[in-house]
Amino acid sequence: MSLTAQLRKAIKTSGVSLYRIAKDSGIPWAVVQRFATGERQIKLDTADKLADYFGMRLTAPKRVSPK
């Protein structure tokens, strides 16, 4: 599942209003609202703030070495 999909799922299933998520995470409400509804993508720093808010951790995927 992509980072975008994981964050949108976290927003949707949290039971917390978009206003509260925005206020508590320090992200403008309009950015959270447009992202949650699929109207726009978000920058990595914004994704990091949302991930932190939801207790998620962003990590780089492990690279598989070619054989």
N, CA, C and O atoms as a GROMACS GRO file, in nm:
protein
  268
    1MET      N    1   0.086  -0.118   0.000
    1MET     CA    2   0.000   0.000   0.000
    1MET      C    3   0.090   0.123   0.000
    1MET      O    4   0.188   0.130   0.075
    2SER      N    5   0.058   0.219  -0.083
    2SER     CA    6   0.139   0.341  -0.094
    2SER      C    7   0.126   0.428   0.030
    2SER      O    8   0.032   0.414   0.108
    3LEU      N    9   0.221   0.516   0.047
    3LEU     CA   10   0.218   0.611   0.159
    3LEU      C   11   0.091   0.694   0.153
    3LEU      O   12   0.025   0.715   0.255
    4THR      N   13   0.057   0.742   0.035
    4THR     CA   14  -0.065   0.822   0.018
    4THR      C   15  -0.187   0.744   0.064
    4THR      O   16  -0.269   0.796   0.140
    5ALA      N   17  -0.198   0.620   0.021
    5ALA     CA   18  -0.313   0.537   0.058
    5ALA      C   19  -0.316   0.513   0.209
    5ALA      O   20  -0.422   0.516   0.270
    6GLN      N   21  -0.201   0.489   0.268
    6GLN     CA   22  -0.195   0.464   0.413
    6GLN      C   23  -0.238   0.588   0.492
    6GLN      O   24  -0.313   0.577   0.589
    7LEU      N   25  -0.192   0.705   0.448
    7LEU     CA   26  -0.229   0.828   0.519
    7LEU      C   27  -0.377   0.859   0.502
    7LEU      O   28  -0.443   0.899   0.598
    8ARG      N   29  -0.428   0.842   0.381
    8ARG     CA   30  -0.572   0.866   0.361
    8ARG      C   31  -0.656   0.770   0.443
    8ARG      O   32  -0.760   0.808   0.497
    9LYS      N   33  -0.613   0.645   0.452
    9LYS     CA   34  -0.686   0.547   0.533
    9LYS      C   35  -0.682   0.586   0.680
    9LYS      O   36  -0.782   0.576   0.750
   10ALA      N   37  -0.566   0.631   0.727
   10ALA     CA   38  -0.553   0.674   0.867
   10ALA      C   39  -0.647   0.790   0.896
   10ALA      O   40  -0.711   0.794   1.001
   11ILE      N   41  -0.655   0.884   0.804
   11ILE     CA   42  -0.745   0.999   0.822
   11ILE      C   43  -0.889   0.951   0.828
   11ILE      O   44  -0.965   0.989   0.917
   12LYS      N   45  -0.926   0.867   0.733
   12LYS     CA   46  -1.065   0.821   0.721
   12LYS      C   47  -1.110   0.738   0.840
   12LYS      O   48  -1.223   0.751   0.887
   13THR      N   49  -1.022   0.653   0.890
   13THR     CA   50  -1.061   0.561   0.997
   13THR      C   51  -1.036   0.616   1.138
   13THR      O   52  -1.070   0.551   1.237
   14SER      N   53  -0.977   0.733   1.146
   14SER     CA   54  -0.940   0.788   1.277
   14SER      C   55  -1.060   0.833   1.361
   14SER      O   56  -1.054   0.831   1.484
   15GLY      N   57  -1.167   0.872   1.295
   15GLY     CA   58  -1.281   0.926   1.369
   15GLY      C   59  -1.258   1.068   1.417
   15GLY      O   60  -1.337   1.122   1.494
   16VAL      N   61  -1.150   1.130   1.371
   16VAL     CA   62  -1.114   1.265   1.410
   16VAL      C   63  -1.148   1.358   1.293
   16VAL      O   64  -1.128   1.322   1.177
   17SER      N   65  -1.200   1.476   1.324
   17SER     CA   66  -1.236   1.570   1.217
   17SER      C   67  -1.111   1.620   1.146
   17SER      O   68  -1.002   1.625   1.203
   18LEU      N   69  -1.128   1.657   1.020
   18LEU     CA   70  -1.017   1.712   0.943
   18LEU      C   71  -0.966   1.840   1.008
   18LEU      O   72  -0.846   1.867   1.007
   19TYR      N   73  -1.057   1.918   1.064
   19TYR     CA   74  -1.016   2.040   1.134
   19TYR      C   75  -0.922   2.007   1.250
   19TYR      O   76  -0.818   2.072   1.266
   20ARG      N   77  -0.956   1.908   1.330
   20ARG     CA   78  -0.875   1.871   1.447
   20ARG      C   79  -0.740   1.815   1.402
   20ARG      O   80  -0.637   1.846   1.461
   21ILE      N   81  -0.740   1.732   1.298
   21ILE     CA   82  -0.615   1.678   1.245
   21ILE      C   83  -0.525   1.792   1.200
   21ILE      O   84  -0.406   1.795   1.232
   22ALA      N   85  -0.583   1.887   1.126
   22ALA     CA   86  -0.506   2.002   1.078
   22ALA      C   87  -0.451   2.083   1.194
   22ALA      O   88  -0.332   2.116   1.196
   23LYS      N   89  -0.535   2.116   1.288
   23LYS     CA   90  -0.494   2.198   1.402
   23LYS      C   91  -0.384   2.130   1.483
   23LYS      O   92  -0.284   2.192   1.517
   24ASP      N   93  -0.403   2.002   1.513
   24ASP     CA   94  -0.307   1.930   1.598
   24ASP      C   95  -0.176   1.897   1.526
   24ASP      O   96  -0.072   1.883   1.591
   25SER      N   97  -0.182   1.884   1.394
   25SER     CA   98  -0.060   1.849   1.320
   25SER      C   99   0.015   1.971   1.268
   25SER      O  100   0.130   1.960   1.226
   26GLY      N  101  -0.050   2.087   1.272
   26GLY     CA  102   0.015   2.208   1.223
   26GLY      C  103   0.010   2.223   1.072
   26GLY      O  104   0.087   2.301   1.014
   27ILE      N  105  -0.078   2.150   1.008
   27ILE     CA  106  -0.095   2.156   0.863
   27ILE      C  107  -0.220   2.239   0.835
   27ILE      O  108  -0.322   2.220   0.901
   28PRO      N  109  -0.215   2.329   0.738
   28PRO     CA  110  -0.335   2.407   0.706
   28PRO      C  111  -0.454   2.316   0.673
   28PRO      O  112  -0.439   2.214   0.606
   29TRP      N  113  -0.572   2.355   0.723
   29TRP     CA  114  -0.693   2.275   0.704
   29TRP      C  115  -0.718   2.246   0.556
   29TRP      O  116  -0.752   2.134   0.521
   30ALA      N  117  -0.702   2.346   0.471
   30ALA     CA  118  -0.730   2.327   0.328
   30ALA      C  119  -0.640   2.220   0.267
   30ALA      O  120  -0.685   2.144   0.180
   31VAL      N  121  -0.517   2.211   0.311
   31VAL     CA  122  -0.424   2.109   0.261
   31VAL      C  123  -0.473   1.970   0.305
   31VAL      O  124  -0.477   1.877   0.224
   32VAL      N  125  -0.509   1.957   0.430
   32VAL     CA  126  -0.558   1.828   0.481
   32VAL      C  127  -0.686   1.789   0.409
   32VAL      O  128  -0.702   1.674   0.368
   33GLN      N  129  -0.777   1.883   0.392
   33GLN     CA  130  -0.905   1.856   0.328
   33GLN      C  131  -0.886   1.812   0.184
   33GLN      O  132  -0.945   1.713   0.141
   34ARG      N  133  -0.805   1.884   0.108
   34ARG     CA  134  -0.784   1.850  -0.033
   34ARG      C  135  -0.711   1.716  -0.048
   34ARG      O  136  -0.739   1.639  -0.140
   35PHE      N  137  -0.617   1.689   0.042
   35PHE     CA  138  -0.547   1.560   0.038
   35PHE      C  139  -0.642   1.446   0.072
   35PHE      O  140  -0.645   1.344   0.003
   36ALA      N  141  -0.721   1.463   0.178
   36ALA     CA  142  -0.811   1.357   0.223
   36ALA      C  143  -0.916   1.322   0.118
   36ALA      O  144  -0.958   1.207   0.108
   37THR      N  145  -0.957   1.421   0.039
   37THR     CA  146  -1.059   1.396  -0.063
   37THR      C  147  -1.000   1.358  -0.198
   37THR      O  148  -1.073   1.334  -0.294
   38GLY      N  149  -0.867   1.351  -0.206
   38GLY     CA  150  -0.802   1.310  -0.329
   38GLY      C  151  -0.784   1.421  -0.431
   38GLY      O  152  -0.745   1.394  -0.545
   39GLU      N  153  -0.810   1.544  -0.392
   39GLU     CA  154  -0.797   1.656  -0.484
   39GLU      C  155  -0.652   1.693  -0.511
   39GLU      O  156  -0.621   1.755  -0.613
   40ARG      N  157  -0.563   1.657  -0.420
   40ARG     CA  158  -0.423   1.692  -0.439
   40ARG      C  159  -0.332   1.594  -0.366
   40ARG      O  160  -0.374   1.522  -0.275
   41GLN      N  161  -0.207   1.594  -0.408
   41GLN     CA  162  -0.103   1.519  -0.340
   41GLN      C  163  -0.043   1.611  -0.234
   41GLN      O  164  -0.074   1.730  -0.231
   42ILE      N  165   0.041   1.559  -0.148
   42ILE     CA  166   0.107   1.642  -0.048
   42ILE      C  167   0.257   1.626  -0.058
   42ILE      O  168   0.309   1.528  -0.112
   43LYS      N  169   0.325   1.725  -0.007
   43LYS     CA  170   0.472   1.723  -0.006
   43LYS      C  171   0.519   1.628   0.103
   43LYS      O  172   0.445   1.594   0.195
   44LEU      N  173   0.643   1.585   0.090
   44LEU     CA  174   0.698   1.488   0.184
   44LEU      C  175   0.699   1.542   0.327
   44LEU      O  176   0.671   1.467   0.420
   45ASP      N  177   0.730   1.670   0.346
   45ASP     CA  178   0.731   1.724   0.482
   45ASP      C  179   0.592   1.724   0.544
   45ASP      O  180   0.577   1.705   0.664
   46THR      N  181   0.489   1.744   0.461
   46THR     CA  182   0.352   1.738   0.510
   46THR      C  183   0.313   1.595   0.542
   46THR      O  184   0.248   1.568   0.642
   47ALA      N  185   0.354   1.503   0.456
   47ALA     CA  186   0.328   1.361   0.482
   47ALA      C  187   0.394   1.318   0.612
   47ALA      O  188   0.338   1.240   0.688
   48ASP      N  189   0.514   1.369   0.636
   48ASP     CA  190   0.586   1.337   0.758
   48ASP      C  191   0.510   1.387   0.881
   48ASP      O  192   0.503   1.317   0.982
   49LYS      N  193   0.454   1.507   0.873
   49LYS     CA  194   0.374   1.560   0.984
   49LYS      C  195   0.250   1.475   1.009
   49LYS      O  196   0.216   1.446   1.124
   50LEU      N  197   0.183   1.435   0.902
   50LEU     CA  198   0.064   1.350   0.918
   50LEU      C  199   0.103   1.214   0.976
   50LEU      O  200   0.035   1.162   1.064
   51ALA      N  201   0.209   1.157   0.926
   51ALA     CA  202   0.255   1.028   0.976
   51ALA      C  203   0.287   1.037   1.125
   51ALA      O  204   0.251   0.949   1.203
   52ASP      N  205   0.352   1.144   1.164
   52ASP     CA  206   0.385   1.166   1.305
   52ASP      C  207   0.257   1.178   1.387
   52ASP      O  208   0.246   1.120   1.495
   53TYR      N  209   0.161   1.253   1.337
   53TYR     CA  210   0.033   1.271   1.407
   53TYR      C  211  -0.035   1.137   1.433
   53TYR      O  212  -0.090   1.114   1.541
   54PHE      N  213  -0.030   1.049   1.334
   54PHE     CA  214  -0.096   0.918   1.346
   54PHE      C  215  -0.006   0.810   1.406
   54PHE      O  216  -0.045   0.694   1.412
   55GLY      N  217   0.114   0.848   1.448
   55GLY     CA  218   0.204   0.751   1.509
   55GLY      C  219   0.266   0.656   1.408
   55GLY      O  220   0.306   0.545   1.444
   56MET      N  221   0.273   0.699   1.284
   56MET     CA  222   0.333   0.618   1.178
   56MET      C  223   0.477   0.662   1.161
   56MET      O  224   0.515   0.773   1.201
   57ARG      N  225   0.558   0.576   1.104
   57ARG     CA  226   0.699   0.608   1.082
   57ARG      C  227   0.732   0.591   0.935
   57ARG      O  228   0.706   0.486   0.875
   58LEU      N  229   0.788   0.696   0.876
   58LEU     CA  230   0.829   0.688   0.737
   58LEU      C  231   0.967   0.626   0.729
   58LEU      O  232   1.060   0.671   0.796
   59THR      N  233   0.981   0.523   0.648
   59THR     CA  234   1.111   0.460   0.628
   59THR      C  235   1.130   0.434   0.479
   59THR      O  236   1.033   0.418   0.404
   60ALA      N  237   1.254   0.430   0.439
   60ALA     CA  238   1.285   0.398   0.300
   60ALA      C  239   1.265   0.249   0.279
   60ALA      O  240   1.296   0.170   0.368
   61PRO      N  241   1.213   0.211   0.164
   61PRO     CA  242   1.196   0.068   0.139
   61PRO      C  243   1.331   0.000   0.126
   61PRO      O  244   1.429   0.060   0.081
   62LYS      N  245   1.336  -0.125   0.164
   62LYS     CA  246   1.459  -0.202   0.151
   62LYS      C  247   1.479  -0.234   0.003
   62LYS      O  248   1.386  -0.276  -0.067
   63ARG      N  249   1.599  -0.214  -0.043
   63ARG     CA  250   1.633  -0.243  -0.182
   63ARG      C  251   1.674  -0.390  -0.191
   63ARG      O  252   1.749  -0.441  -0.108
   64VAL      N  253   1.626  -0.455  -0.293
   64VAL     CA  254   1.663  -0.593  -0.319
   64VAL      C  255   1.778  -0.591  -0.417
   64VAL      O  256   1.768  -0.533  -0.525
   65SER      N  257   1.887  -0.656  -0.379
   65SER     CA  258   2.004  -0.662  -0.466
   65SER      C  259   1.979  -0.756  -0.581
   65SER      O  260   1.926  -0.865  -0.562
   66PRO      N  261   2.017  -0.713  -0.701
   66PRO     CA  262   2.001  -0.805  -0.816
   66PRO      C  263   2.096  -0.924  -0.802
   66PRO      O  264   2.206  -0.909  -0.749
   67LYS      N  265   2.054  -1.038  -0.846
   67LYS     CA  266   2.136  -1.161  -0.834
   67LYS      C  267   2.225  -1.178  -0.953
   67LYS      O  268   2.300  -1.275  -0.960
   0.00000   0.00000   0.00000
